[in-house]
C-alpha cells in the first residue's frame, strides 16, 4: 500500500506529464529540424544577384553578365534533381558567361559522365569556363577534366588564362589543397590593371592575387553547409584562418565572392545555408560590390517557411 498522500501523488503525476510533454516537444522540434535539413533546404535554391565594379572594364563589356555554378558534388549525397534545378536556373538567367568553380564530383571520377549530360543545356556567348576543386582530385583529376572538356563546350583553367574580349580576361588556378596552384603563371599574360575574373575553388586562392583589382569567384565552403545557431560555421579543409565562409569580401584590391554552391558533401544535409546560383552584372567603376534583392530568393524563402510550418505540424 502506498504511503504517499494524495497531494504528493498528484504532484508526481503533474511532473511526469510535464516531463513527457517536454520530451514530445523536443522530439517534435528535432524531427522538424531533420526534415528541414534533409528535404527542404537542399532543394530551396537561392539565385543571388550582384553588381560588381571593375576599374578597367572595357566599355564594350559594361553590363556583361556572369552566372556561377559551384560544388555540384555529383555523387551519393546530392540528388540529381538538385543539380538539374541549378542548371535550369542558370539557363533561365541567359548569362553572357558561365563559370564553374570546382567540386564537380564528390569523389568518383565516373560521376563526371552523367554530370556532363546534365550540363548539356548550358549556353553562353562568352563560353563556359571552370577550375577544379579538391573533391575532383580524390579519384582521378585528369579523368574528371577530360570527361568535362571532351566535347569542347567546357574549358578548364589550370594555372592559365584566356582573353575573352579586348581588355577582359579570365584566369583560373589548380586547387590550393589537392593540386599545384600557380597564380603568377595563371596571371602572367594579363596586364596588371586589366579587368579579370579569377577562378579559385578554395577562397584562400584570393590571397595570392590581392594586388590586382580583379573579381575572384570561389566555392568550397557550401556556406558552412550545416550551421548550428550560436556556433561558428565549420570551415572546410585548407581554409584555416580565413575570415569568410560565404558572400563578399574585399582583400586589398581584389573582390572575392564565395558562393554557397549547389551540392552537399559528407552528409546529404543543409541547415542555415541554402544552395545557391550566383549571378553577376559587371560595371565599370571602383565602388564596392552590391548584392541586389531578388524575387527568386524571396519566393524560395516564402516556400521554405510554408514547408517548415507544414513539417512542424506533421512532427
Ligand atoms: Fe565542395
Boltz pocket constraint, residues with backbone or C-beta under 6 A from the ligand:
constraints:
  - pocket:
      binder: B
      contacts: [[A, 71], [A, 73], [A, 102], [A, 103], [A, 133], [A, 135], [A, 220], [A, 221], [A, 222], [A, 261], [A, 265]]
      max_distance: 6.0
